[in-house]
Amino acid sequence: MCAAASPADAKTAVIGYVFPDGAAIQQGEIDPLRLTRINYAFAAIRNGQMVADSPEDAQNLALLTSLRQQNPSLTVLISVGGWNGSGGFSDVALTPASRALFIHSAIALIGRYHLDGLDVDWEYPGQPGDGNRFRSQDKQNFTLLLQGLREQFDRETAGTGRRLYLTIAAEASEEYLDRTEMAGVQRYVDSVNLMAYDFYEPGSDPITGPLAPLFVSPGEPKQVSANQSVLAFEQAGVPAAKIVLGVPFYGRAWSGVANRNHGLYQTGKPAHPAELPYNRIAGTMLRQGFTRYWDSAASVPYLYNPDRHIFVTYEDPQSLAAKCHYVLTHHLAGVMFWDYSSDPSGTLLGTIDKAFHLPETGPSPNRGHP
């Protein structure tokens, strides 16, 4: 019998996904003093086993683990899967033998690179995701896979005295909750990293809308928000103290958007590019043909260029500060962001750091309303 994972540490978590995408991370590129955890993305699944995916992984992981010298409390996890890498999960989770093979390989990889644990980013159990194999049994098998990982992690910890962390990245949707057993899952994980973004995406959604609204804005067609998702995960059995609120360090852009309502909730098509890192939005769009608007109900900004008919939804320091306040007043575990390279100036990370190091004042807002 394994011990149930305890809620995240009392210190508010700041988790950054580092996604070098086959490149080498440079010295000084990552600021370890404003992070509590790094999730290195991604390990791959091949022949039922978890393996390093890039020739640069060994060098990159050595650099990241060396950052503990500057911040001894920093933990470094490896994330497996992701949108383009989740095709093997359903087979891995299918049988006791397939789960055991995967777990053995995960333990070996974690030990080889001196890591602090594993982040499972299955996108998504019981759903095709990026054209992946999926099964109805994924619902139960996902729980069994995490249980097996936790049991082995506990055995490793008992032998070495060194704690291993187990986390998941979770889609912020009712469909995800319907196809998982979150009340059971949360027993085995240290945190649930809630991907509370991509509520509106060019190509998937024919109309423009907020990428990551904190609250539902009146008139918003889909009635979705980070707050709604947090409440749904709590109702599904995940304690607030295990929920990490995900925030985007990037934006989404539509083109061909009519000059009505400043482009908000209008038809459009994906711009080129349709995904933009925050530094590009701040450096080449703000006050350069694009006007910034603020949705006070949803607590999100957006941009519109009436000459080029381009609409951009994104996160900025004002919206991010509101989300950090929400995390603190609602006693969530912390925040995570995708991804570190989208904000090389550290503007957004600095916003998080400042918010979590200032005393909170005033009453806690109503959870159901902005």
Buried (B, 14 or more C-beta within 10 A) or exposed (E): EBEEBEBBBEEBBBBBBBBBEEEEBEEEEBBBEBBBBBBBBBBBBEEBBBBBBBEBBEEBBEBBBEBBEEBEEBBBBBBBBBEEBBBBBBBBBBEEEBBEBBBEBBBEBBEEBEBBBBBBBBBBBBBEBEEBBBBEBBBBBBBBBBBBBBBBBBEBEEEEEEEBBBBBBBBBBEEBBEBBBBEBBBBBBBBBBBBBBBBBBBEEBEBBBBBBBBBBBEEBEBEBBBBBBBBBBBEBBBBBBBBBBBBBBBBBBBBBBEEEBBBBBBEBEBBEEBBBBBBBBBEEBBEEBBBBBEBEBBBBBBBBBBEEBBBBBBBBBEBBBBBBBBBBBBEBBBBBBBBBBBBEEEBBBBBBBEBBEEEEEEEEBEEEEB
